[in-house]
Amino acid sequence: MLVHGRWNYVRTCKYTVGTFWKEILFYLTQALYQRWNGYTGTSLYEPWSLTMFNTLFTSLPVIFLGIFEKDLLPATLIAAPELYTRGQRGDGFNFKVFISWMFMGVCESMVVYFTMFSLFANIAFTRDNTLFAMGDLTYTVCVIVIFVKLQVLETHNHSITTVIVGVLSIGGWFLWNIILSEVYSDDAIYHVRDGFLQRFGRNLLWWAVVLLSVAAVLLFEIVVRTTKTAWKPTDVEVFQALEKDPDVNRRFEESSAAWLHQGWELDQAKAALRAVKPFGGTEAAAATIVFDEQQKREKEVGELLSRPRVMTSRDGVEGSGTTATAAHLEAEKAQELFNRGYGMVRRETMDGPRS
């Protein structure tokens, strides 16, 4: 419940809002383009590429986010069970969260489209500013931005899966362009044949606008996220920062040691039942054995938690300088969190009820 249940809630929420966000980012560019074609319904994107947007090029970033995301470590979630209330309060998915994601999608879509339109479509010396070149540029920026946001910015635990998604999504999109450039039968609207390999694909301006558009969107995303975190950090962001400190992280692991060994204790209970019953023992006797083992484990954990700490420097000498003092303060901060709770939840104390 505290670990896998919470992870599942976070993954489901991010998958949901991430799916809506990427659709807003991509398809709003179509709506913006309609003003410049007289609202004829002409698509900014080549039909085959448009069909494959959700299937081939942007499905993996949001799917992998919804499968492998772990916003906090198991030890942290066990040591601070109040973090489970994120789902109880509906913090992962609510009207405010949905609107904020949609707002970002609308703003970023406008940045992508108007950067393309101003710096590529209306430049006189553009080598190829046909409809397909414009749409392909916008499409490329959207694919890259979707991958970076969902798999780099929104994913907390980066692994080899991030690289796999990047290769399959972005690499697959450029491979698709190469195939279309070779096998496509040209038409009067989308001059696809040899476009990527011979015309706009060899235009330095096209690539420069792609990089500039991606940089502008990501800069906007990072500024908004940084400002929000600095102004009003969430409990998750606070604990993600604490996890980066080795001493605090060790404190989390020690505090959660007894709970993380529940699987071990269950195995001990089964072994005790098997050991007692052949000799005529009862389940009560087996329960006594298990209880003694649990008491022994709790005693060991208690000794670890009460053991005085000596901060040492990198060379092994007992530290009394700034590094040791900072680590000691971080450990005290973690202990204070355990004692009084945090955020909207407070643990019961001797002075008053839970608030």
N, C-alpha and C positions, 0 to 999 in steps of 0.2 A: 504493500500500500504506500509506504512512505517513499520508496525508491522507484520501483518499476511503475506503480500506479501514477505517480507524479510525472515521471518521464513520458508516459503515454499521453497524459493530459496535455503536457507542453507540446509534444509532437503533433497531436491532433489540431491544436489551436494554431500553431505555426503553419501547418500544412493548409489549413482552411484560408487564413488571411493571405498566405503567400500565393495561393492559387488565384484569388480575386485580384491581388495586387498586380501580378504579371499580366493578367488579361487587360486590366485598365491601362497599364503601361504600354502595351502593344497596340491594342485596338483603338485607343483614343487618337493615336497618330492618324488612323484612317479617317476619323471624324474631322480632325483638323485639316486634312488634305482636301476634304470636300468643298471647303470655301474657295479653293483655288481651281477647282474644276467645274464650278457652276452647279454643284450638288447633283452631278449626273450619276453618282454611284460608282464611278470608275475606281477600281481598287489601286491603292498605292503599291501593293505587293503583287508579284507574279502568282497566278492561281495555284500552281503546284506547291510552291513554297508556303503560301498561306495555309494550305490544307495540312501541311506537315508541322506547323508551329507547335501545337500542343503534343503531337505524337512523338516526334523525333528530337526536337531541339531544346525544349524547355520542360519536358516531363521529369527527367531525372533529377534536376536540382531540387524541385519541390518534393518529389517522392523520397529521395534520400534524406532530406531534411525531416520528413515525417516518419522515418524509420530509425535513423541512427542518432538523432540529436540527444545530447545529455548536457543540460545546462549547468548542472552541479554534480559533484562527485558523490558516490554512495555514502561515504563516511560523513560528508557534510550534511546530507539529508537526514541521516540517522542521528547525528549529534544535535541537530536543530530541527526537531520534528514540526515546529511551527511553520516551516516552509511548505508543508503540505496544504496549508490553508489557502495557498494561491488558487487551487482549484475550487475550494469551498467558497471563496469570495468571488470566483469568476473573473480573476484578474487576467487570465490568458486570452479570453475571448469575450468581449462585451461590445456594446455600442461605441464606446469611446475608442477602444482599440481598433475596431473595424474602420471607423471614420478616419483615424490617424493614418492607417495604412492606405486607404483610398486617397486621402489628401496627398500623401507622398507620391502615389502612382500618378495622379493628375499632374502634379508639378513636374515630376521627372519626365512624363510623356511630352509635356510642352517644351522642356529643355531639349529633349532629343529632336523633336520635329523642327523647332525653329532654328536650332543650330545647323541642322542639315539644310534647311530651306535658305537660310541667310548666307552660309559660308560655302555651300556647294551648288545648289540649284540655280542661284541668281548670279553666279560669278561668270563673267564673260569669257574668261580663258579656261573654263572647265573643259577638259578633253571630251567628256561624255556625260552630259547632264540629262539624259533621257529618263523616262519614267522608271524603267527598270533599274538604272543606276541609282536614282534617288531612293527607291524602295529598298533596294539591296543594302544601301548604306544604313538606312533606318533600322532595317531588320537585323543587321549585324550588331549595331549598338545595343538593341534590345536583348539579343541573345547573350551578349557579354555581360551586360548589367544584371540581368536576371541571375546568371550563374554567380557573379561576384557577391551580390547581396544575399542570396539564399544560402550559398555554400561557404562564403567567407565571413560576411558580416553577421548573419543571423545564426550560423552554426558555431557553437562554443567549442566542441571537441573535434578538432580537425584531425583527419587521418588520411590514409591512402584512398579512401572513398572520394574525398574531395578532388584529388587528382584525376581519378577515374571519370568522375562526372564532368570535369572540365575538358578532358580529352574527347569524351563521347559527344558532349553538347557543342562546344565551340569548334573542336576539330571536325565533328560531323557536319556542321553547317558549312564550313569552308570546303570540305570534300563534296558536299551537295552542290555547291556553286561550280566547282570544277566539272562535275558530271553534267550539270545543265548546260554549261558553256560548250561542251563537246557534242551532246546528243540532242539538244533542243532544236525543234523546227521553228524557225523565226516566224513572227507574225507582225501585224501592223502596229500593235500597241506596245508590246514588251519585246524589245530587241535583245533577246537573251543570248542568242548564238554568238559565241566568242566574246561576250561582254566582259566576263570576269577575267578571262585569260588574255585578251587582246586589247580591250579598250579601257574601261574605268579601273580594272584591276591593276593596270600599269600606271595609273595616274597617282602621283604622290599626294595631290590635294585630297583625293578620295580617302586615302589612308590617314592623312592628317586630321580630317574632319571626324573620322571614326574615333581616333584616339582622343581628340579634344572633347567630343560629345560624351564619351565614357568617363573621362576625367571630370567633366563638369557635373555629371549626375552623381558620381561617387563623392565628389567634394561636398555637394549639397547634402547628400545622405549622411556623411560623417559629421558635418557641422551640426546638423539637426540632432543626431544621436548624442554627440558630445555635449551639446548645450543642455539637452534634456537630462543626461546623467549627472552633469555638474549641478544643475538646479534642483532636481528632485530624483535622486537615485532610488531604485527599487530595492527590496530586500535581496533579490537575486543578484543584482549588480554589486551590492555590498559584499555578499559572500563570495562572489566570483573574484573580487579583488583580494579578499582575505585568503582565498585558496592559493594565491600566488606566493604567499609568504610560507617558506618551509616550516618554520616553527609553529605557526598557526595551523597549517595543514596537518602537522604531526599531532597537534592537540585535538583536532577533529577525529583523527584516526583512533587515538587512544580513548576518547570519549565514546566512540561508537563500537569499540572492540567487542563488547559483550553482545550487542545486538547483531553485529555482522557474523558472529559465531553461532547464530541460532540453528543454522543447518547442521553444524557440528554437534550441537547439543541434541538435536533430533536423532542423529545417528547414534549418539551415546544412549539415548532412551531406548531405541530399538535393540541395540546390542545388550543393554541391561535386561530387557524382557527376555531375549533369547537365552541369556546366561542364567536367569533365575528360574524360569519355568521348567526346564528339564529336571531340576532338582527339587521340584515340588514347591517352588517359591510362588508368591502371589504378586499381583500387579502393584500392590501397596509397597512391597519390598523393593520392587524395581523403581517405583517412584521415589523411594527414599534414597536409592543410589543416585538417581538423576539429580535429586535436590542437593545432595552432597557435592556432586560435580559442579552444579551451578554456583553453589556457595563458594567453592574453591576458585572458580573462574572470576566471580565478582570480587573476591578478595584480591586476586592478582591485578585486576583492572583498577581497583581502588588504590592499591599501592603505587601503580603507575601514575595515577592522577595526582596523588598527594606527594609524589617524590619531588624534592626541590630541584630546580633547574639551575645549571651553571652555563651561562652563555660563553662560548668560546669563539675566538677569531679564526680566520681561515688557516692560520699556521698552528692551530691547536692550543694556543696560549689562552688562559682565561681572560675574557674580554671585559674591560671596564670602560671602553670607549663608546663612540657614537653608534657603531654597528650593533654591539651587544645591547646597548640601551634601547635602540629602536626595536630590535627583536623582542626584548623583554616587554616593551610597551604593547607590541602587537599581541603577544601572548596574553597579557592582562586584558586587552580589549576583547579577545575571544572569550576569556573567562567571564568578563562582565556580560557579554551577550548571553552566555549560558545561564547566568544567574537571574537576569531580569527580563529576558526575552527581547523582542525588537518589533519594529513596524507596528501593525495594527493589533498584534497579539502580545499579551503579557502573561507570563507565567504567574501562578498563584504564589503569593508571598505571605509571610507571617503578618505583614502590616495591613493587608487588604485583599479583597477578592480579585479574580481575574477581570481585566478591563478589556 
